[in-house]
Amino acid sequence: MSETVMRAVQFDRAGGPEVLRVRDVPAPTPGSGQILVRVRAASVNPADILSRRSRIGGFPRGTGMDYAGDVAAVGPGVDDLRPGDRVWGFLGTGRRPVGAAADYLIATRDQVAAAPASIALVEAAALPTVGLTALQALRTLRLHDGDRLLVVGASGGVGSAAVQLGRAMGAAVTAVAGARSGDLVRDLGADRVLDYASIDSHAPEQDFDALIDCHGGSISRYRRMLRRSGRGVTVAAKGFPFALLSRVLPGPSIGVVIVKPSRNDTQALTRYVDDGHLRPVIDTTYPLAAIQDAHRAVETGHAHGKRVIDLRALPPSRG
């Protein structure tokens, strides 16, 4: 790699989207066991919003935790990847000076895997964080062929992946989503769709073997829909308090899943994509210069797919 300077999004204090800045920073060099990735696209996740608002940790801080791109260089000890290889991955939720919203990033072995060959890199960037979260949650649930799975928040990033992966694992999937998202989640593989706005009057009780909550609100209501032997998890931070409380309440307990980088799991996602069982759901694609707009969109909480940052897209013309 010949570049010594690159673009990266950073912020110097906690706050709203307005604190995000696109800056020129020194381009990194891979050390032992590290991979330098030329980022083609990244995506914005709710965890990026939490990090941006947090005063804990040092500054300047980068943003972005999942990406797709190609290998620019490898450090000593890396013999299974070479420059030019298409890759994707999840960096984890730790705070760092430069994240995935940058021209280049440094990844370790657990944070990178071969990208799917069947979709474009800009599309692929929408999947690593949400796909790994859904996959690890479904594995925690010990999902079996024929299980009845309830996915709450099914039109969002994690929820849309959970619907598809649950179906691929042989479950009968019921999705909870807004009325305008019904066609989307059915197209992803949901056998039945429940409108969250009217679920109190239509919710079947003790009807499900497994629950994955991607929203965090009203978990107690959805927990009542589990069979006595049912299993449930939440991946939403605002659902964690009730998950802890559920351990001392009668009925099924709700577990907490916090996604972790894993090359094996990322490779599994690659296979699901290339086998036609998993596809990205993208709401809007933004150029890097519009990172503030992408954060504002995610901040609304009204998800109809992922917001993706295309590192090679040009900002819209003002003239």
N, C-alpha and C positions, 0 to 999 in steps of 0.2 A: 504494500500500500504506500502510495507516494504522498497522500495528503497529510499535512501536519495540523490542520485546523478543521473543525467540523461544526455543524449546527447542533445545538442541543437545547431542549426546554428545561429551564431551571426556575426556581423561586427562592427568594431570600428571607421570606417571612410567611407565617401562616396567614391564610385569608381566603378570599373568593377567587374566582377565575382570573380576575384582573392582576393577580400577583405573578402569573405565569409569563415568562419572557423567553423568546428565542434568541440564543446567544451564540457567538463563536467561542469555542473552547478547544483546548488541545485534544487532538485525536489520540485515543489510547493505543497501547502496544500490548499484545498478549504475552503473559508470562507462562511459566511452566503449567501445563495442563489446561490452559485457557484457549478460547477460540474468539477471534475478532470477527464480528458479524457486521456486514454492510446491510443496514436496515432498509428494507423496501417499504414496510408498513408496520404500524403498531396500532393498539386499540386503547380505548379509555374504559376503565372499569370503576365500579363504586369504590373500591379500595384506593384508587388514585385520588378520589375526592376526599376520603378520610385522611390520607397522608397530607394532602395540600392544606387541610384545615388544622392539622395537629401542630402544636408548639413543641412537641417532644422530638428530640433529635437535632442534629446539626444542620446548618445551612452553609452554602447553597445546597438545595436538594433537587434532584431530578424527578421526572414523572414518567409513568409508563412501565408496565411489567410484562407484557407479552408482545411478541414481534414475529415477523417473517422476513427473510432476506436471504443472503448468500454469504458463504464464508469468504472473508477477505484475506485472512492469515491465521495460522495456528502457532501456538507456542510449543516449546519442547515437550515431548511426551504424548502429544496428540497424533495418533497414527491412523485413526479411522475416519477422519474428515480431511478434505483438501480444499484449497481455494477454488471457488466457483460452485461448490455444492450448495444446493437449495436447502435451507434449514428453517426451523421455527422453534419456538420455545417459550418458557415462562421463567422469569427471573426470580420470582418469589416476592413476598410483600415487604421485605426489608427496605429501609430507606438508604439511598445512595446519591452521590453527587450528580450522576448521570444515569437516567433510566432508558427505557426503550424508545422514548420520543427523542431520537437523536439519529444522526447519520450513521454512526457506528456504536456498537456496544461490545462489552466483554462478557462472555458467557463461560460457565464451567460445564463439565460433562453432563450434570443433571439438568442443566438449563437449556440444552440444545438437542435436537434430533432431526433426522431427515424430514423435510416438509412433504406433504402430499403431492404427488405428481399430477393429480387429476383436477386441481383447482389453481387459480392464480395466487401469487403471494399476497396480493392486497386482500383477497378473500380469506386466505389462510390466517392472516393476522387477527381475525375476529375470534378465533377458536381456542388458543392454548389455555388461557386462564379459565374461561367458562367450561371448556371441555374437560380439563383436568379436575375442576371442582365437581362437576356432575359425575364424572367417572369414579372419583374417590368417594363421593357420597353414596353412589349406588353400590359400590363394593362394601362400604361400611354397613349398608342395609342387608347385605348378603342376599341380594335379589335372585330369585329363582324363576325358571321358566314357568309361566302360568300365574305368577303372582299378580295381584291387583295393586297397581302403583298409582298413588295420588301425587301429582306435581303441582305445587302452589307457586304462582308467579311464572307460569309456563311460557309467557311470551317474551320474557327477558333473556339475557344472554345465557345464564346457567340453566334456566328453566327450559329454553328451547333445545339446549343440548341434552338435558335430562330426559325430555320426551323422546328424542330420537334414540339415545343410548338405551333407555329403558325398553323401548320397542325392540331394538336389536337384540337385547338380552332375553326376549321372550315374554315380557310382562304385558298385561293389558293395562293401558295407560289412560287415566282420567286427568285432564288438565284443568286447573283453575286459572282463569284469565279474564280480562275485560271483554266486554261484548264485541268490540271492534277487532279483537285478536282471535276470534273463534275460528275463522277460516284458516289463518296462519297455523295454529297449533294442530288443527285437523290434518292439514297438508304435511305437517312434520311427523304425523303418525299417531296422534291421540285418538283413541277409540271413542272417547266421550269428552265433552267440554262443559264445565260449570262456570257460570258467570259469577264472579266474586261478589257482585252487588246484590245478587238474589240468592246466595247460597244458603242462607238460613232457612228459607222455605223449601229448598229443593235438595238439601244435603242428605245423602244416605248415611245413617249412623252405623258404625262398626262394620263397614263394608270393605275395608282395604287392608292389605297385608303390609304395605310399606308406604311411607310418606317422606317426600323430600320437599322441605320448605325453603323457597328462594326469596321470600318476601320479608318475613320476620314479624308481621302483624297478625294478630288473632290466631296464634298457633294453638291455643287451647281449643278453639272451635274445630280446627282441622284434626287435632289429636282425638277428639271424640269420634271421628270417622274411622279410626283404626280399630281393627279387631283386638280383642284382649291380648292376643299373642303377637300383635303387630309391632313393627319397628319404625321409628321415625328419626329423621335428622333435620337440622336446620343449617344452612350455610350463610344466613343473613345475620350480621352483627347484632341488630336490634332484637333478634330472636333468642340470643344467648341467655339472657336472664331467665326467661320462662323455661328454657331447656334445663337449666340447673335446678329450678324449682320442681320440674316434673319428676325428678329423681325421688322426691319424698311424697309425691302425690299418688293416690291409687291409679292404676291403669298404666298404659305403656309410657316408658320414659323416652324423652327426646334427646338424641345425641347432638353434638356439635362437630362439624367438619370444617377444618381450616386447611385450605389447599396448600400442598407442598410441591416444589419442583421434583420431577421424576422423569428420567430419560425413558424408563420402561413404559410408564404410563403415557408419555408423549408419543412414543412409538406406537402404542396401542391406538391412540387417537388417529395417527397417520393411517393405520390399517382400516379403521372404521370409515374414514373419509374416502379412501381409495376403493373400498368395497361397496361404497354407495349407501352406507348406513348413517352417515353424519354429514351435514352440510352447514356452512355458516349462514346466519341470519343477520343481515346488515341493514341498519336503518339509514345511516348517512355516512358518506366518506368526505373527509376534510383535508385540505392541505395543512402542512405543519404551521403555517402562519395563522391558521384559524383554530389553534389548540384551545384558546379561551372559549370559543363557541362550542366546541365539542364537550368541554367540561360543563358548560352551562346546560347543555342538552341532557347529559347524564344526571346532573344534579336535580332535574325535575322529577326523577323517579318514574317517569312514564316511558317504559321500555317497549319497543317494538323491534328488537334487534340491537346489534352493537353499533357503536360509533367508532369508525376506523380513521386513523391518520395515515394518509398516503404521503410518504417522504419525498416522492418524486413529482407529486402534483404541483402545479403552479397556482398561486392565489388568483381568484377571479379578477379580471380587469376592472378598473374603476372608471375607465373612459370609454 
